[in-house]
């Protein structure tokens, strides 16, 4: 068991309680150089013809990006020459012109502002909210409450939304 887990995404386990620490979303982006070479995708289906940099996270289906547009969820199977379970490595590949990346806005916002990355398919995002998840047996714990309140303040300062 565990006392507290920090979880990204809205797939919370049913037998535990969750408190949202901060709202966040993932966006699609690539370098200007990559987009000049390969073209800017105009639809989700276009991603099938691009080098997508796949990050393996938790128990998400590998190479399937679940995205939301106008409240409707859509998915696309993507592939590319590179994949990893380390987000920092995948981000470095993207910055080197390796392909299209799906990454949290707070990770890529500075690079978008600097022009090192360009957001594509703006209308598509993926929820990447950050949650404090804990077992129901700890719902009245003062120590847990203080810890979660500290985390809320910490993540509020990081928020880019």
C-alpha positions in Angstrom: 0.0 0.0 0.0 0.9 3.7 0.0 0.0 6.8 1.9 0.2 9.4 -0.8 0.7 9.3 -4.6 1.2 12.2 -6.9 -0.6 11.2 -10.1 -0.7 13.0 -13.5 -3.9 12.5 -15.5 -7.5 11.9 -14.6 -7.5 8.1 -14.4 -7.8 7.9 -10.6 -8.1 4.5 -9.0 -11.7 3.9 -7.7 -10.8 2.7 -4.3 -8.8 5.8 -3.4 -9.6 9.5 -2.8 -8.1 12.2 -5.0 -7.7 15.9 -4.6 -6.7 18.0 -7.7 -3.5 19.9 -7.0 -3.3 21.8 -10.3 -4.9 21.8 -13.8 -2.6 21.0 -16.6 -2.8 19.8 -20.2 -0.5 18.2 -22.8 -0.1 19.8 -26.2 1.4 18.6 -29.5 4.5 20.4 -30.7 7.6 20.1 -32.8 10.6 22.3 -33.9 10.2 24.8 -36.7 12.9 22.9 -38.5 11.1 19.6 -38.3 7.8 21.2 -39.5 9.6 22.9 -42.4 11.0 19.5 -43.5 7.9 17.4 -42.9 5.0 19.8 -43.1 2.6 20.9 -40.4 0.0 18.3 -39.6 -3.5 19.6 -40.3 -5.5 16.7 -38.7 -4.9 13.9 -36.2 -4.8 11.5 -39.1 -1.8 13.4 -40.5 0.2 12.3 -37.4 0.3 8.8 -38.9 2.7 10.2 -41.5 4.9 12.0 -39.1 7.7 10.9 -36.8 6.0 11.0 -33.4 8.1 10.8 -30.3 6.3 8.3 -28.0 6.6 8.5 -24.3 5.6 5.3 -22.4 3.7 6.4 -19.3 2.0 4.2 -16.7 -0.4 1.8 -18.2 -1.4 4.0 -21.2 -1.5 2.1 -24.5 1.8 2.5 -26.1 1.7 4.6 -29.3 -1.9 5.6 -28.9 -2.5 9.3 -28.2 -5.9 10.1 -26.6 -6.7 13.7 -27.3 -9.7 15.9 -26.7 -11.2 18.4 -29.1 -14.3 20.4 -28.2 -15.1 18.0 -25.4 -14.9 14.9 -27.6 -12.2 12.4 -27.1 -10.4 11.1 -30.2 -7.4 8.7 -30.5 -4.7 8.2 -33.0 -2.1 5.5 -33.3 1.3 7.1 -33.8 4.7 5.8 -34.4 8.2 7.0 -35.0 11.9 5.9 -34.9 12.3 6.8 -31.2 10.4 6.1 -28.0 11.3 6.1 -24.3 9.9 6.0 -20.8 11.8 9.1 -19.9 10.1 12.4 -20.7 13.2 14.5 -20.5 14.9 12.4 -23.2 11.9 12.6 -25.4 11.8 16.4 -25.0 15.5 16.5 -26.0 14.7 14.5 -29.1 12.0 16.9 -30.0 14.3 19.9 -29.5 16.8 18.2 -31.8 14.2 18.1 -34.6 13.3 14.4 -34.1 9.5 14.7 -34.5 6.2 15.6 -33.0 5.9 15.5 -29.2 2.9 15.3 -26.8 4.0 17.0 -23.6 2.7 18.9 -20.6 2.3 22.6 -21.2 4.4 23.5 -18.1 7.3 21.5 -19.7 7.2 23.1 -23.1 5.7 26.6 -22.5 9.2 28.3 -22.2 10.3 26.7 -25.5 7.1 27.7 -27.2 7.6 31.3 -26.1 11.2 31.2 -27.3 10.2 29.8 -30.7 12.2 26.6 -30.1 9.0 24.6 -30.4 5.8 25.3 -32.3 2.4 24.0 -31.1 0.5 22.1 -33.8 -3.2 21.1 -33.9 -4.0 23.6 -31.2 -7.6 22.4 -30.9 -6.3 19.0 -29.5 -5.1 18.6 -26.0 -4.8 15.9 -23.4 -5.6 16.3 -19.7 -2.5 16.2 -17.5 -4.1 17.4 -14.2 -2.0 16.7 -11.2 -3.7 14.9 -8.3 -2.9 13.9 -4.7 -4.2 10.3 -4.4 -4.5 8.6 -1.0 -6.4 5.6 0.6 -9.7 6.3 2.2 -8.3 5.2 5.6 -6.2 8.3 5.7 -9.0 10.8 4.8 -9.0 12.3 8.3 -5.2 12.4 8.7 -4.0 15.9 9.8 -0.5 15.1 8.6 -1.8 14.1 5.1 -4.0 17.2 5.0 -1.0 19.5 5.8 1.1 17.7 3.1 -1.6 18.0 0.5 -2.2 21.7 1.3 1.6 22.3 0.9 1.5 20.5 -2.5 -1.4 22.6 -3.6 0.5 25.8 -2.9 3.6 24.5 -4.6 1.8 23.4 -7.8 -0.2 26.6 -7.8 3.1 28.5 -8.2 4.1 26.3 -11.2 0.7 26.6 -13.0 0.8 27.8 -16.6 -3.0 27.6 -17.1 
